[in-house]
Amino acid sequence: AGYLMATRDVGNLRVIAGARVEHTRFQASGFSAEFDEDGNLAIAGANADSSYTDVLPGLHLRYDTDGNWVLRGALTRTIARPQFGDISPRAQINREDGEADLGNPDLDPYTSDNLDLSFERYLGDSGILSVGLFHKSIDGYIVETWTNADPRFPGFDVTQPINGEDAKVTGIEFNWQQKFDNGLLLGLSGTWLDTEFTAGTEDRAGETFALPLSSEKLWSGHVGWENEHVSMRLAAV
């Protein structure tokens, strides 16, 4: 991996621009375990090898107003590689139950083009109020799929991770934290999400879903007290 970055200040505006280049080489060994209809087990080895290169640019802006407001914006591209368990060339085939659980060494990493905007106000010396907006456009999001129409295993229930077609995440987040002169601590934060995912598989063509493992609403709050000797907090999520 390599990274280049440049910073420029223009009055109250700071501009940070850069790009990261990453080359990835992947090699893995796994096993195929097959149970026949009599419950006998046969094990064979499997190997996989691939490589890819990604360019990940980023542009970050920060504007400090003459008061206590700070405005931030960012345009970035990020990457997430498959988990080792998903990309392993593994297979567990149970012919008695008609089930096949497969890894997928052909998985690509998924990339996300991100837009982030935030507005922050500092409250005295120890408080902050912020609101953020963000949008992510994700290509190749990885999900676990189930099908009984896999031509490699006719009549089998097959589970396997795949790269989906695309996904979108739009959200807003709110955060307030304050420490008072008497040591009291208060904080509240929340995130609201709108997600959409398109798997792009033949059996679900044209269908969209909420992004797997996403929550529409997240919130947390805490109350506490501290001085130079003691710190206590009670939080709820």
C-alpha positions in Angstrom: 0.0 0.0 0.0 1.1 3.6 -0.6 -0.5 7.0 0.3 0.0 10.5 -0.9 -1.7 13.5 0.8 -1.6 17.3 0.5 -3.0 20.0 2.9 -3.8 23.6 2.0 -5.3 26.3 4.2 -7.3 29.1 2.6 -8.4 31.5 5.3 -10.7 29.6 7.6 -10.9 26.6 5.2 -8.6 23.6 5.4 -8.5 21.3 2.4 -6.9 17.8 2.7 -6.7 15.7 -0.5 -5.1 12.4 -1.0 -5.2 8.9 -2.5 -4.3 5.5 -1.2 -3.3 2.7 -3.6 -3.5 -0.9 -2.3 -2.4 -4.1 -4.0 -3.7 -7.3 -2.5 -2.5 -10.9 -3.1 -4.7 -13.6 -1.7 -3.8 -17.3 -1.3 -5.9 -19.8 0.6 -6.1 -23.5 1.3 -9.3 -25.3 2.4 -11.0 -28.6 2.5 -14.1 -30.2 0.9 -16.0 -32.5 3.2 -18.6 -34.7 1.6 -21.0 -37.0 3.4 -22.7 -39.6 1.2 -26.2 -41.0 1.8 -24.8 -43.6 4.1 -23.1 -41.0 6.3 -19.6 -41.9 5.1 -17.1 -38.9 5.0 -14.6 -38.1 2.2 -12.2 -35.1 2.5 -10.3 -33.5 -0.3 -8.0 -30.4 -0.4 -8.8 -27.2 -2.3 -6.7 -24.1 -3.1 -7.4 -20.5 -4.4 -5.2 -17.7 -5.6 -6.1 -14.1 -6.7 -4.8 -10.5 -6.7 -6.3 -7.1 -7.2 -5.3 -3.4 -7.0 -7.5 -0.5 -5.7 -7.2 3.3 -5.8 -8.9 5.0 -2.9 -9.1 8.8 -3.2 -10.3 11.2 -0.5 -11.1 14.9 -0.2 -11.7 16.4 3.3 -12.8 20.0 4.0 -13.0 21.8 7.4 -14.3 25.3 7.8 -13.9 27.1 11.1 -16.3 29.9 11.6 -15.4 33.0 13.6 -17.7 31.7 16.4 -17.9 28.2 17.8 -19.2 26.4 14.7 -17.2 24.0 12.6 -18.4 22.7 9.2 -16.9 19.5 7.8 -17.3 17.7 4.5 -15.7 14.6 2.9 -15.8 12.7 -0.3 -14.0 9.3 0.1 -13.8 5.8 -1.4 -13.3 2.9 1.0 -12.8 -0.8 0.6 -13.8 -3.9 2.7 -12.3 -7.3 2.1 -14.2 -10.5 2.5 -13.9 -12.4 5.8 -11.6 -15.3 5.7 -14.4 -17.8 6.4 -16.3 -16.5 3.4 -13.4 -16.5 0.9 -12.0 -19.9 2.0 -12.3 -22.6 -0.7 -14.3 -24.8 1.6 -17.2 -27.1 1.0 -19.4 -29.2 3.3 -21.8 -31.4 1.3 -24.4 -33.6 3.0 -26.0 -35.8 0.4 -28.3 -37.5 3.0 -29.9 -34.2 4.0 -29.5 -32.5 0.5 -27.4 -29.6 1.9 -24.3 -27.9 0.7 -22.4 -25.1 2.6 -19.8 -23.5 0.4 -17.2 -20.8 0.7 -16.5 -18.5 -2.3 -12.9 -17.8 -3.2 -14.1 -15.7 -6.2 -15.5 -13.0 -3.9 -14.4 -9.5 -4.7 -13.9 -6.8 -2.0 -16.7 -4.4 -1.9 -16.2 -0.6 -2.3 -18.1 2.3 -1.0 -18.2 5.9 -2.3 -19.0 8.1 0.7 -20.4 11.6 1.2 -20.2 13.0 4.7 -21.3 16.4 6.0 -21.4 17.6 9.6 -22.1 20.7 11.6 -20.5 21.0 15.0 -20.9 23.6 17.8 -18.7 23.6 20.8 -20.5 24.4 24.1 -18.0 26.1 26.4 -14.9 24.2 27.2 -16.4 20.8 27.6 -19.5 20.3 25.4 -20.4 19.6 21.8 -23.5 19.6 19.7 -23.3 18.0 16.3 -25.5 17.0 13.4 -24.2 14.9 10.5 -25.6 13.7 7.1 -24.1 10.9 5.2 -24.6 8.8 2.1 -22.9 5.6 1.0 -23.1 4.0 -2.4 -21.8 0.4 -2.1 -20.7 -1.9 -4.9 -20.5 -5.6 -4.4 -21.8 -5.8 -0.8 -21.2 -9.4 0.4 -24.2 -11.4 1.8 -24.9 -15.0 2.6 -27.4 -16.5 0.1 -29.5 -19.6 0.1 -30.9 -21.3 -3.0 -32.3 -24.7 -4.1 -31.6 -23.9 -7.8 -27.8 -24.1 -8.0 -27.0 -26.0 -11.2 -23.9 -27.5 -9.5 -26.0 -29.2 -6.9 -29.4 -30.0 -8.4 -32.0 -30.7 -5.6 -29.7 -29.4 -2.9 -30.2 -26.5 -0.5 -27.0 -24.4 -1.1 -25.7 -21.6 1.2 -22.8 -19.5 -0.1 -21.6 -15.9 0.3 -21.8 -13.8 -2.9 -21.2 -10.2 -4.1 -24.5 -8.4 -4.4 -25.2 -5.9 -7.1 -25.3 -2.7 -5.1 -26.4 -1.1 -1.9 -27.2 2.4 -0.7 -27.2 3.9 2.8 -28.4 7.3 3.7 -28.6 8.6 7.3 -28.5 11.4 9.8 -26.9 11.4 13.2 -27.2 13.7 16.2 -24.8 14.0 19.2 -24.9 16.1 22.3 -22.4 15.9 25.2 -21.9 18.3 28.1 -20.0 18.5 31.3 -21.3 21.0 33.8 -19.3 22.9 36.4 -20.7 20.8 39.3 -19.3 17.6 37.6 -22.6 16.4 36.1 -22.2 14.6 32.7 -25.1 14.3 30.2 -25.1 12.9 26.7 -27.5 11.9 24.0 -27.0 10.6 20.5 -29.1 9.0 17.7 -28.7 7.7 14.2 -31.5 7.2 11.6 -30.8 5.1 8.5 -32.5 4.4 5.2 -31.0 1.4 3.4 -31.5 -0.4 0.1 -29.8 -3.6 -1.2 -30.1 -5.3 -4.5 -28.8 -8.9 -4.6 -28.9 -9.2 -8.4 -29.3 -13.0 -8.3 -31.4 -14.7 -11.0 -34.0 -16.0 -8.5 -34.5 -12.5 -6.9 -34.1 -10.4 -10.1 -35.5 -6.8 -9.6 -36.1 -7.2 -5.9 -34.7 -4.8 -3.3 -34.3 -5.3 0.4 -33.2 -3.5 3.5 -29.4 -3.8 4.0 -28.7 -7.0 6.0 -27.7 -6.4 9.7 -28.7 -2.7 9.6 -31.0 -1.0 12.1 -33.3 1.9 11.1 -32.9 3.7 14.4 -30.1 3.7 16.9 -29.9 5.8 20.0 -27.8 6.0 23.2 -27.7 8.2 26.3 -25.7 8.6 29.4 -25.7 10.4 32.7 -22.7 10.6 35.1 -20.6 12.6 37.4 -16.9 13.1 37.8 -14.2 15.1 39.5 -10.4 14.8 39.6 -10.7 11.6 41.7 -13.9 9.8 40.7 -15.7 9.1 37.4 -19.1 7.4 37.2 -21.4 6.8 34.2 -24.8 5.1 33.6 -25.5 4.5 29.9 -28.4 3.1 27.9 -28.3 2.0 24.2 
